[in-house]
Amino acid sequence: MTKIAILGAGAAGLRAGSLLKQKGYNVEILEASERVGGRVWSIKGFADFTVEAGACFVHGEHSSLYAWANNKNIPVSEVKGSFLYLYEQQLLSHRQLAQEAFFKDFLEFREGYSYYEAEDPREEISVQEFLHAHHVAPAHIPFYSALVGAYGALPEAISMKEMAQAAAAWDEGSKNFRCKTEFTEFLSVDIEVVRDCIHTQKVVRLVEQYAWGTRLVTDMGEIYEADAVIVTVPLTILQDNFISFQPPLSPAKVKAIQQLKMGKGRKIFLKFKQKFWDAQLAEITAGNVAQEYWVEGRGKNSQQAVLTAFILDRTERKEVLVEAMLSELSMAFKTDLRPLFEQALEIDWANMPFVKGLYSYPSPDSSKYRRALALPSHDRLFWAGEATEKYLFGTVQGAWASAERVVSEVQDVFKL
Ligand SMILES: Cc1cc2nc3c(=O)[nH]c(=O)nc-3n(C[C@H](O)[C@H](O)[C@H](O)COP(=O)(O)OP(=O)(O)OC[C@H]3O[C@@H](n4cnc5c(N)ncnc54)[C@H](O)[C@@H]3O)c2cc1C
């Protein structure tokens, strides 16, 4: 029976394993950490509901995730309510900002950036350079940082051209949904299918290809053999050369790995003794410390007051950031929130041992390099994971799409 080994039990690895197993392949999934799910991680115990350390939104009413939710009866609710902006230490609504010239410019950028075309198609400028060329004042940059921050990086890192292309190609829909229970529910069907094939705490350090098959070696010296391997580990793990490949990867593959980029960031959950916000509040954006704050328990069965701060690329310690956020929010809500503050939980993805970052973002020439990353290496080494997806990168549906692609590539070579 053809045996396929899969590196990583995140959304991509689990889906690829589940599909292959259902098609009759022998599957073995090796996962470095002690849990499955990767960047989908629902945490219990911090609040009276499950908080989502990683993916928390279903992006798009036409997405495979939304269809899956309907199909598998996973309860989701659309993210609705009031969306406020932090501007000049005040909390302001769209309506209150509507007459400001800078806000009109911002809305125009938001609606129109997918139509951006460089005068010279070879030209590569960052979002920051674009904003600078259009004389956006520093005081207004947080609006743009919050908007493009959804791609997991700051304006100076994101390629204007690649971001525009990805936005233009996005046909998943514009609505966002939250899972009313926990996001890991999206993985539970696949986990059930491959449960017997998953080995956790297997940190793969070496992948060898031979004429007869492949051999994987873990950091403990354990050896696994298979006919072929699917690599789904995050880009950063490949960039750090944490896994050695024999024979070495092709120069094109190495270049793709090095050129693609993954953002750094964290979520900090702030628990308060009581809600000090309006019941309709969904999100606050354009903060100076956090790009976004959202009401974590919204749409869930919860009595507790938890705000999630999404923070990109900062080096300060958690305590420093928490103090800065309490100060920012106290100013905005015109009341000292420190007496109401109870506890903070930090999930710093940049320091997560086997992930080391958020997700891949539109960096210069990334669509070209994603394709190069996805291409099989000879007939025994296959590639999946969110970073391999040309336009759905950075999402769970992207990880799933990569799994479907890689499974058909494996089937082409290893016909049953
Ligand atoms: C903070 C945050 C918020 C997000 N929000 C959303 C959202 O709202 N909606 C959305 O759709 N997406 C969101 N995403 C993105 C989404 O979570 C990812 O795109 C997706 O989960 C990636 O799946 P994957 O299988 O490609 O990678 P991963 O989930 O990272 O899986 C790879 C696995 O490989 C394992 N591994 C690493 N090294 C080794 C090794 N040497 N040997 C064996 N195993 C190894 C890792 O431990 C990991 O489990 C978010 C991500 C983050 C971090």
The ligand as an SDF file (V2000), in Angstrom:
LIG
                    3D

 53 58  0  0  0  0  0  0  0  0999 V2000
   -2.9400   35.1080   14.8950 C   0  0  0  0  0  0  0  0  0  0  0  0
   -3.4900   34.4710   13.6530 C   0  0  0  0  0  0  0  0  0  0  0  0
   -4.7550   34.8330   13.2190 C   0  0  0  0  0  0  0  0  0  0  0  0
   -5.2940   34.2470   12.0670 C   0  0  0  0  0  0  0  0  0  0  0  0
   -6.5610   34.5640   11.7030 N   0  0  0  0  0  0  0  0  0  0  0  0
   -7.1470   33.9020   10.6810 C   0  0  0  0  0  0  0  0  0  0  0  0
   -8.5290   34.0350   10.4370 C   0  0  0  0  0  0  0  0  0  0  0  0
   -9.2190   34.7620   11.1570 O   0  0  0  0  0  0  0  0  0  0  0  0
   -9.0640   33.3460    9.3840 N   0  0  0  0  0  0  0  0  0  0  0  0
   -8.3160   32.5050    8.6090 C   0  0  0  0  0  0  0  0  0  0  0  0
   -8.8510   31.8920    7.6730 O   0  0  0  0  0  0  0  0  0  0  0  0
   -6.9830   32.3380    8.8340 N   0  0  0  0  0  0  0  0  0  0  0  0
   -6.4000   32.9970    9.8710 C   0  0  0  0  0  0  0  0  0  0  0  0
   -5.0960   32.7870   10.1630 N   0  0  0  0  0  0  0  0  0  0  0  0
   -4.2730   31.9790    9.2380 C   0  0  0  0  0  0  0  0  0  0  0  0
   -4.5230   30.4780    9.3780 C   0  0  0  0  0  0  0  0  0  0  0  0
   -4.5190   30.1360   10.7400 O   0  0  0  0  0  0  0  0  0  0  0  0
   -3.4090   29.7340    8.6280 C   0  0  0  0  0  0  0  0  0  0  0  0
   -3.3400   30.1860    7.2790 O   0  0  0  0  0  0  0  0  0  0  0  0
   -3.6150   28.2150    8.5960 C   0  0  0  0  0  0  0  0  0  0  0  0
   -4.0930   27.7180    9.8220 O   0  0  0  0  0  0  0  0  0  0  0  0
   -2.2770   27.5780    8.2190 C   0  0  0  0  0  0  0  0  0  0  0  0
   -2.3980   26.1720    8.1570 O   0  0  0  0  0  0  0  0  0  0  0  0
   -1.1500   25.3070    7.6540 P   0  0  0  0  0  0  0  0  0  0  0  0
   -1.5420   23.8930    7.7810 O   0  0  0  0  0  0  0  0  0  0  0  0
   -0.6710   25.8250    6.3620 O   0  0  0  0  0  0  0  0  0  0  0  0
    0.0310   25.6430    8.6950 O   0  0  0  0  0  0  0  0  0  0  0  0
    0.1180   25.3740   10.2680 P   0  0  0  0  0  0  0  0  0  0  0  0
   -1.2230   25.4720   10.8840 O   0  0  0  0  0  0  0  0  0  0  0  0
    1.1740   26.2570   10.7880 O   0  0  0  0  0  0  0  0  0  0  0  0
    0.5870   23.8520   10.3680 O   0  0  0  0  0  0  0  0  0  0  0  0
    1.9210   23.4760   10.1910 C   0  0  0  0  0  0  0  0  0  0  0  0
    2.3050   22.4950   11.2980 C   0  0  0  0  0  0  0  0  0  0  0  0
    3.6540   22.0640   11.0700 O   0  0  0  0  0  0  0  0  0  0  0  0
    4.2130   21.7770   12.3320 C   0  0  0  0  0  0  0  0  0  0  0  0
    5.6800   21.7090   12.2150 N   0  0  0  0  0  0  0  0  0  0  0  0
    6.5640   22.7370   12.1220 C   0  0  0  0  0  0  0  0  0  0  0  0
    7.8240   22.2530   12.0270 N   0  0  0  0  0  0  0  0  0  0  0  0
    7.7460   20.9130   12.0440 C   0  0  0  0  0  0  0  0  0  0  0  0
    8.7050   19.8560   11.9750 C   0  0  0  0  0  0  0  0  0  0  0  0
   10.0100   20.1260   11.8550 N   0  0  0  0  0  0  0  0  0  0  0  0
    8.2800   18.5730   12.0410 N   0  0  0  0  0  0  0  0  0  0  0  0
    6.9400   18.2960   12.1600 C   0  0  0  0  0  0  0  0  0  0  0  0
    5.9880   19.2560   12.2280 N   0  0  0  0  0  0  0  0  0  0  0  0
    6.3760   20.5480   12.1670 C   0  0  0  0  0  0  0  0  0  0  0  0
    3.7090   22.9270   13.1910 C   0  0  0  0  0  0  0  0  0  0  0  0
    3.7960   22.6290   14.5860 O   0  0  0  0  0  0  0  0  0  0  0  0
    2.2660   23.0810   12.6910 C   0  0  0  0  0  0  0  0  0  0  0  0
    1.3620   22.3600   13.5000 O   0  0  0  0  0  0  0  0  0  0  0  0
   -4.5410   33.3220   11.3180 C   0  0  0  0  0  0  0  0  0  0  0  0
   -3.2670   32.9370   11.7790 C   0  0  0  0  0  0  0  0  0  0  0  0
   -2.7560   33.5030   12.9300 C   0  0  0  0  0  0  0  0  0  0  0  0
   -1.4070   33.0680   13.4220 C   0  0  0  0  0  0  0  0  0  0  0  0
  1  2  1  0
  2  3  1  0
  2 52  2  0
  3  4  2  0
  4  5  1  0
  4 50  1  0
  5  6  2  0
  6  7  1  0
  6 13  1  0
  7  8  2  0
  7  9  1  0
  9 10  1  0
 10 11  2  0
 10 12  1  0
 12 13  2  0
 13 14  1  0
 14 15  1  0
 14 50  1  0
 15 16  1  0
 16 17  1  0
 16 18  1  0
 18 19  1  0
 18 20  1  0
 20 21  1  0
 20 22  1  0
 22 23  1  0
 23 24  1  0
 24 25  2  0
 24 26  1  0
 24 27  1  0
 27 28  1  0
 28 29  2  0
 28 30  1  0
 28 31  1  0
 31 32  1  0
 32 33  1  0
 33 34  1  0
 33 48  1  0
 34 35  1  0
 35 36  1  0
 35 46  1  0
 36 37  1  0
 36 45  1  0
 37 38  2  0
 38 39  1  0
 39 40  1  0
 39 45  2  0
 40 41  1  0
 40 42  2  0
 42 43  1  0
 43 44  2  0
 44 45  1  0
 46 47  1  0
 46 48  1  0
 48 49  1  0
 50 51  2  0
 51 52  1  0
 52 53  1  0
M  END
$$$$
